[in-house]
């Protein structure tokens, strides 16, 4: 399990909403903090690393958890900056 400072629940939202919500939430963090984003949209597995590459934030990793009829994807982003 990857430790996170802040968690963001985007369950039930589909592309591009998890990325939009992540973009808003990451602005509230201080550089170096880790944001956990929970999503049931499989697209986040590709979208989040791509977003991190575009914005300069560090994509820390991904965990998948079975969640009944849907898999829960938890992605972790470290806020960039000094």
C-alpha atoms as one frame of an Amber mdcrd trajectory, in Angstrom:
protein
   0.000   0.000   0.000   1.303   3.425  -0.969   0.948   6.057   1.784  -1.095
   9.117   0.802  -1.487  12.503   2.484  -4.847  13.258   0.863  -7.503  11.042
  -0.735  -9.861  11.905  -3.586 -12.898   9.751  -4.380 -13.875   9.892  -8.060
 -15.921   6.670  -8.042 -18.792   6.819 -10.507 -17.110   9.476 -12.641 -15.770
   8.770 -16.100 -13.195  10.441 -18.302 -12.397  13.277 -18.177 -13.900  13.979
 -14.723 -11.333  12.070 -12.583  -8.540  14.091 -14.210 -10.431  17.381 -13.823
 -11.113  16.656 -10.149  -7.488  15.622  -9.622  -6.289  18.848 -11.234  -8.417
  20.905  -8.828  -7.459  18.871  -5.746  -3.706  18.833  -6.376  -3.700  22.654
  -6.181  -4.675  22.347  -2.488  -1.592  20.260  -1.665   1.895  21.433  -0.836
   4.823  20.191  -2.951   5.870  16.671  -2.003   2.466  15.591  -0.703   0.913
  12.465  -2.232  -2.667  12.382  -3.509  -4.542   9.088  -3.774  -7.249   9.104
  -6.449  -9.807   6.277  -6.301 -11.665   5.567  -9.529 -13.715   2.794 -11.086
 -12.955   4.047 -14.613 -10.327   1.728 -16.112  -9.173   4.562 -18.359  -7.444
   6.141 -15.372  -4.656   3.569 -15.712  -3.465   5.376 -18.853  -4.926   8.833
 -18.271  -3.286   9.573 -14.926   0.330   8.795 -15.933  -0.207  10.856 -19.100
  -1.635  13.760 -17.082   1.328  13.616 -14.682   3.771  13.690 -17.584   1.990
  16.726 -19.031   1.758  18.646 -15.742   5.120  17.714 -14.218   3.702  15.927
 -11.185   5.147  12.529 -10.278   3.008   9.447 -10.897   3.879   7.240  -7.933
   1.910   4.131  -8.832  -1.334   2.214  -9.170  -3.143  -0.320  -7.016  -6.143
  -2.362  -8.127  -8.707  -3.650  -5.646 -11.650  -5.896  -6.495 -14.800  -3.993
  -5.561 -17.729  -6.334  -6.106 -18.837  -5.886  -9.700 -16.201  -3.203 -10.389
 -12.484  -2.914  -9.832 -11.321   0.092  -7.832  -8.212   1.731  -9.252  -6.143
   3.796  -6.846  -3.544   6.006  -8.460  -0.986   8.016  -6.529   0.433  11.386
  -7.534   3.172  13.374  -5.793   2.779  17.115  -6.187   5.691  18.725  -7.981
   7.577  21.763  -6.772  10.168  22.679  -4.219
